Amino acid sequence: MRHDLTDLRLFLNVGETLNLTRAAERTFLSLPAASARVKNMEEAFKTRLLQRMATGVSLTPAGEVLLRHAHSVFRQLECLYADLQPYADGLKGRLRLLANTTATNSFLADALSTFLAENPDVDVELEEKNSGDIVIAVRNGSADFGLVAGNIDVTGLDVMPLFRDELVVVTSLDHALAGAESLRFSDIVDTQQFVGIHPSSAIQTFLEDCATSLGKRICQRVHVGSFEAVCRMVEAGAGIAVVPRACALRYSRPQALRILRLQESWALRDRLLCRQRGRDMPHFCESFIDHLQRAAHAPA
């Protein structure tokens, strides 16, 4: 084999950026050198790996196969380095975790902080995505773990149930709905003004889909950047909101919000941790799984 790790690293960067110029910069190569390396790989494999376009490049089916194997090679190297960690001072491990809006703003906030404190030689790269995109990323090897909703198709992945969360309605103490014990989404979706998190978030997309299925649209008054900001806006009387119960309890001041149950089957949601089936992982990744499972079952 005439290919080296630089070739594979270059191709990983091409797969991530779909742009040969940016991939060359990430690999610390000039554009002509990067183009030559890709051409040499195509000649060696006797097949095209990239489709060149005016706006960038796309991977051919053969390129997708090479990208998958390149991910596998670097995962094996990561395992090698991690296994040698006890013999090398300062060697650090890194794991890549994808999660949705709810998890990153509630459960993971505490679980990750304690894991990182207990494992100073391990770094966690956390990125927020919706559950569908998370499953795709875990399947193709661009993420080590994904924290997804229980209604997502996770066929072919190893899956561990972690916890169940609940969506609730929050109102200010003097709101007209504050005296209710529970509400139906269909009764409030287009009759009340809502405060929501950013429109591209997983939970906001989910609620918009629920409204669409009812033939309605959410009466959205304002979008803000976090669940904490949502709770503050609701406290101030800007509107009502649908948020995870854990976030309502975490980000509201005592006795500052009314938390009302949603009478919907989808309000209770299972959360699953998924990973590639049969994939070898460093020891610190297994420790991370154990830590999340303990955190999920710890008393509130």
C-alpha positions, -999 to 999 in steps of 0.1 A, spaced: 0 0 0 13 34 -10 -11 54 11 0 71 44 -19 86 73 -17 120 57 -37 107 27 -64 93 50 -64 125 72 -68 146 40 -97 124 29 -114 127 63 -112 165 60 -126 164 25 -155 143 37 -162 168 65 -158 200 45 -168 188 9 -142 214 -2 -107 205 -13 -93 239 -5 -105 239 31 -95 202 35 -60 211 23 -58 239 49 -69 216 77 -43 190 67 -16 217 64 -10 210 27 -10 233 -3 -40 229 -27 -18 214 -55 -3 189 -30 -37 179 -18 -51 175 -53 -21 154 -62 -26 131 -32 -63 126 -41 -54 119 -78 -28 93 -67 -54 76 -45 -78 75 -74 -52 60 -97 -42 35 -71 -77 24 -65 -86 27 -102 -118 45 -94 -130 81 -89 -133 91 -53 -146 127 -58 -170 146 -81 -156 180 -87 -181 209 -88 -180 246 -90 -190 250 -54 -169 222 -40 -167 184 -42 -190 154 -34 -180 119 -26 -186 91 -51 -199 57 -37 -162 46 -37 -153 78 -18 -180 70 8 -164 36 13 -129 51 17 -142 77 41 -157 49 63 -125 30 64 -105 61 71 -127 68 101 -121 32 112 -83 35 109 -82 66 131 -105 50 156 -81 21 159 -52 46 163 -72 63 191 -76 30 208 -39 23 205 -30 57 220 -55 52 248 -42 17 257 -7 31 259 -18 61 280 -6 46 313 29 45 299 30 80 284 27 111 306 3 137 293 -14 116 267 -50 126 265 -81 109 253 -110 125 234 -145 113 227 -171 128 204 -207 130 218 -238 143 200 -270 151 219 -302 171 214 -311 204 230 -329 189 260 -300 167 270 -273 193 266 -293 218 288 -303 194 315 -290 159 322 -256 163 304 -248 195 322 -242 178 355 -231 144 342 -204 158 320 -191 182 346 -185 154 371 -170 131 345 -145 157 333 -136 165 369 -130 128 376 -111 122 343 -87 151 338 -69 133 309 -101 129 289 -117 156 267 -153 155 255 -163 171 222 -200 178 225 -222 190 196 -259 196 195 -280 180 167 -314 166 162 -319 129 169 -322 119 132 -288 135 123 -272 120 154 -281 85 144 -266 91 109 -234 105 124 -230 75 148 -236 50 120 -210 66 97 -185 68 125 -182 106 128 -194 105 164 -185 80 192 -219 83 210 -253 98 204 -280 107 229 -313 104 211 -350 102 215 -366 68 220 -388 71 189 -359 72 165 -349 42 144 -316 30 158 -315 -3 139 -280 -17 137 -266 3 167 -259 -8 203 -285 11 224 -286 17 262 -317 33 278 -306 61 300 -336 81 314 -371 94 306 -378 131 305 -411 150 304 -423 180 285 -444 205 306 -460 238 302 -446 267 322 -465 300 329 -460 330 351 -477 329 385 -503 354 375 -511 339 340 -547 330 333 -537 293 329 -517 292 361 -545 276 381 -548 246 358 -533 212 368 -527 200 332 -533 211 296 -538 197 261 -514 210 235 -543 214 210 -560 238 234 -531 262 237 -511 259 206 -528 287 187 -546 305 215 -516 314 237 -485 334 230 -454 312 233 -418 318 242 -395 293 224 -358 284 221 -340 290 188 -361 278 158 -335 252 146 -333 234 179 -346 198 181 -373 206 206 -387 236 187 -388 216 155 -406 188 173 -432 212 187 -437 228 153 -443 193 138 -469 185 166 -487 217 158 -487 210 120 -501 175 127 -531 193 143 -535 216 113 -523 246 135 -494 269 140 -477 279 172 -484 315 181 -447 322 186 -440 356 202 -402 354 207 -373 330 203 -344 331 227 -311 312 230 -315 289 260 -340 273 283 -328 296 311 -337 326 289 -371 309 281 -379 306 318 -369 341 326 -391 355 298 -420 334 310 -415 346 346 -417 382 332 -450 375 316 -439 374 279 -459 342 273 -460 305 281 -436 278 270 -432 241 266 -399 229 281 -385 197 297 -395 195 334 -358 192 344 -350 225 327 -380 242 343 -368 231 377 -332 239 370 -336 273 355 -365 288 374 -363 305 408 -383 289 436 -420 296 434 -415 318 403 -431 296 377 -462 274 375 -454 240 360 -483 223 343 -485 187 330 -491 181 293 -519 157 285 -501 142 255 -485 107 250 -455 124 234 -448 145 265 -430 115 281 -399 107 261 -373 80 266 -336 89 260 -312 64 246 -274 63 243 -263 47 211 -229 36 196 -217 16 166 -223 -21 171 -192 -42 176 -168 -12 175 -137 -13 197 -134 17 220 -107 30 244 -112 22 281 -122 58 289 -152 55 265 -164 25 285 -159 45 317 -180 73 302 -209 49 295 -208 37 331 -207 73 344 -237 83 323 -257 53 335 -250 61 371 -258 97 366 -291 88 349 -302 67 379 -289 90 406 -316 105 429 -328 139 417 
